[in-house]
Amino acid sequence: MVWIPGGEFIMGSNEADAYDAEKPAVNVAVRGFWMDETEVTNAQFEEFVKATGYLTVAERPIDWEELKKQLPPGTPKLDDSALLPGSLVFSPPARPVPLTDISQWWIWTIGADWRHPEGPQSNLKGKEDHPVVHIAFEDAEAYAKWAGKRLPSEFEWEFAARGGVNGKRFAWGDELTPEGKYLANTFQGNFPNRNEGGDGFIGTSPAKAFPANSFGLYDMIGNVWELTSDWYDALKLARLAGHAPKLDAGMNPCYNPNNPYAMERVIKGGSFLCAPNYCVNYRPSARQGHAFDSGTSNVGFRLVKDPVDKKLGLNQ
């Protein structure tokens, strides 16, 4: 882990082409904390599973009673065959498709889990140092408890990703590829059907494949989205700025106007699937909601830890 000194920073973005959920930029502060220098890898997660016998959400049958709570009332029960253990896998179509239909590239795959990231016929050979994926929120929480750590808050995560650099579009400055150099694992080409792999990778990349930021953290941008401890609220920054009423968390801690039944946690950092023609989420201010009870082939996590001396304040 590396030490992240506390301080004040500008969270969010006022850029015209930033997404609404990132606006407006607000001043916030965090206290110092320790953070994993890389995303949790397959090898690290395997060590946890061997020590505890833990079974991830993707490896268990789906509980219909729990699932239907997030669906419109009256949704008919899914066939039992659709409730078998599995997860969502990115599967690029053979040709360009409308970008309004994610089912063209996200496929529910029986047998997909952290050991089989592309489906039951895949494995982790050669990917021991890649980030673990198909991790649901409770899986990350279980690993954190075992490791004596915790998931970062959204504030902590963004502060760490910025590396002490305020007001820049990307974690390293205002250019995506300064002097033609790729500094993160993202998608080059025409999403979703053609990834040209200009950065050297088509899917996930090994930890430390790209330079660390000024705090010594790797892959805070790109590779895989990272879970945080916060419930997703699309108006969070607007509420902090006083531009929207406070969220009645007693009714629902999550607010997503595009999915009123959603129960989502905030994910940050973008992934190897973020592309200029679809989602420019390879920026510190980018934020999305992710279903708390499932994983995908492009979402992972890293952990933080409080200092032993809880009196450590800002700028320490």
HELIX and SHEET records of a PDB file:
HELIX    1   1 ASP A   20  GLU A   22  5                                   3    
HELIX    2   2 ASN A   42  THR A   52  1                                  11    
HELIX    3   3 VAL A   57  GLU A   59  5                                   3    
HELIX    4   4 TRP A   64  LEU A   67  1                                   4    
HELIX    5   5 LYS A   68  GLN A   70  5                                   3    
HELIX    6   6 ASP A   80  LEU A   83  5                                   4    
HELIX    7   7 ILE A  102  GLN A  104  5                                   3    
HELIX    8   8 PHE A  137  ALA A  147  1                                  11    
HELIX    9   9 GLU A  154  ARG A  162  1                                   9    
HELIX   10  10 PRO A  178  GLY A  180  5                                   3    
HELIX   11  11 LYS A  236  LEU A  240  1                                   5    
SHEET    1   A 3 VAL A   2  ILE A   4  0                                        
SHEET    2   A 3 PHE A  33  MET A  35 -1                                        
SHEET    3   A 3 VAL A 304  LYS A 305 -1                                        
SHEET    1   B 2 GLY A   7  MET A  11  0                                        
SHEET    2   B 2 VAL A  26  VAL A  30 -1                                        
SHEET    1   C 2 GLY A  86  PHE A  90  0                                        
SHEET    2   C 2 TRP A 106  ILE A 110 -1                                        
SHEET    1   D 2 GLY A 189  ASN A 190  0                                        
SHEET    2   D 2 ARG A 194  ASN A 195 -1                                        
SHEET    1   E 4 ARG A 287  ALA A 291  0                                        
SHEET    2   E 4 GLU A 264  LYS A 268 -1                                        
SHEET    3   E 4 TRP A 225  TRP A 231 -1                                        
SHEET    4   E 4 VAL A 299  GLY A 300  1                                        
END                                                                             
